[in-house]
Amino acid sequence: MGIIAKQSFYNSVSIGLAFLIGAVNTVYLYPTHMGSALQGLVVALLALSNLVQPFISFGVQFAVIKFYSSSETKEEKDKLLSFSLYLPLFVFTLLLTIGFFFQDQIIDFIASENDGLGKYAYMILAVAFSTAMFEVFFNWLRIQLHSVFGNFLKEFYPRALIFILLLAYAFEAVDLDGFILALIIGYYIRLLVVVSYSLIIYTPKFHFSLPLQFKSILRYSLLIFMSGTAASLILDIDKSMISNILTVENVAYYSVAIFIAAVIEFPGRAMFQIISPIVAQAINDDNASLLNDLLKKSANNLLLLSGLLFLLINLNLNDFYTLVNLGDYIVALEVVLIVSLGKLFTMSMGCLNNIITNSKYYGYVFWFSTASAVLAVVLNLFLIQWYGIIGAAYATLMVIALINFLKIVLVQLKYKINPYGRKTLLTLGIISLLYLMVPQIKFDFDPLLALVLRSMLIGVIFILLAYFLRLTEDLQQLMGRVFPFRK
């Protein structure tokens, strides 16, 4: 896994930095300078743009990855890349036209519970289009196995942009109107950069004729679009429903907790940027051995890394909230544990999602996602009313568990492979042991000192147990380089 390991490492660095600066934004700058109401407003607007984005991209960015390696000539590859630009542009033009004629009705619907959402409704479509086109060009880079810079733009850049704008807002260099406008401009600067870099790496000859696999590509894009729409609904419907059922302040509390839980996913986000084109190549070449190897190795590595992050986050949560003095945000403390369990389950599957998306069984994802989206709406509708933001967390966990289980069953039935084995049980055993054992040790110190000491204890015990149980080859090689005297 040479190229995977190398680019995953660099991607991990940029994602790690992104999460770090995102943490400063989410748990300090937003609450301190904007307050929970305005933080909730901005987060809700970005969540709504994420719901619109799949309608514009129409799934074509994933079609690029699936069909590029099976296109036999350069001309066919270039036609595929050209089509991946024209389709989102056509859809965006259509949505823009609809928005122009039904502007008042759309704004009234969006602003039914919050006037601020209606005032800045233009941001939703503007950011959605920029993000959709960015994803297309980023996937151009991924199929050329140049994921590092694109990943930097995808993960680090938006958080750094918000960091700069929050500082500007804190020093009264911009008001909220200026913040929103500058945020939109920043997203389009990112798009311009990724377009330029993509064309430097590979400049296709643009064609207006359709690729030979047009019908298959369009069918695949349509199903992935519908699946992606449902998946986006699952990811962001909770925030949107919280803002409607409760208040935008609760969106802020919930978003901070979700952000903290999402740190568990960062090793996977780094790996998937580079592994997806390799999975597609293995499927197109019908290389079952490589496919099984990719699944097992990615699952073992991700469960190990994400398991460590799960422990570091949840066992230090009280000290962290105390340290950063989040005040009212502490009402969402339980949300972190609930959602992080779902994130850990997802990471334990390795590249299984990539296998389904790039296989001939991709149609199943639509039905899984649709069922999960309907379930998400129903569960959130009732659980938020009954239990507030904790109910939203439980709804998220239940939906994640259902869709992951269905995907595991599908891959087992169709490919006779699954991500789990003896090492999975050993890793889960270590996670459970430390989760139960560490809280019994009292760290009656200053919150920062307690957090550092507890993290060091968790990290040392976890890594040593993983090494001596030989849970992953990558850890064995790393420790071998650090301690070369060991055989």
Buried (B, 14 or more C-beta within 10 A) or exposed (E): BEEBBEBBEBBBBBBBBBBEBBBBBBBBBBBEBBEBBBBBBBBBBBBBBBBBBBBBBBBBBBBBBBBBBBBEEEBBBBBBBBBBBBBBBEBBEEBEEEBEEEEEEBBEEBBEBBEBBBBBBBBBBBBBBBBBBBBBBBBBBBBBBBBBBBBBBBBBBBBBBBBEBBBBBEEEEBEBEEBBBBBBEBBBEBBEBBBEBBEEEBEBEEBEEBBBBEEBBBBBBBBBBBBBBBBBBBBBBBBBBBBBBBBBBBBBBBBBBBBBBBBBBBBBBBBBBBBBBBBBBBBBEEEEEBBBBBBBBBBBBBBBBBBBBBBBBBBBBBBBBBBBEBEEBBBBBBBBBBBBBBBBBBBBBBBBBBBBBBBEBBBBBBBBBBBBBBBBBEBBBEBBEEBBBBBBBBBBBBBBBBBBEBBBEBBBEBBEBBBBEEBBEBBBEBBEEBBEEBEEEEBEEEBEEBBBEBBEBBEEBBBEBBBEBEBBEBBEEEBEEEEEEEE
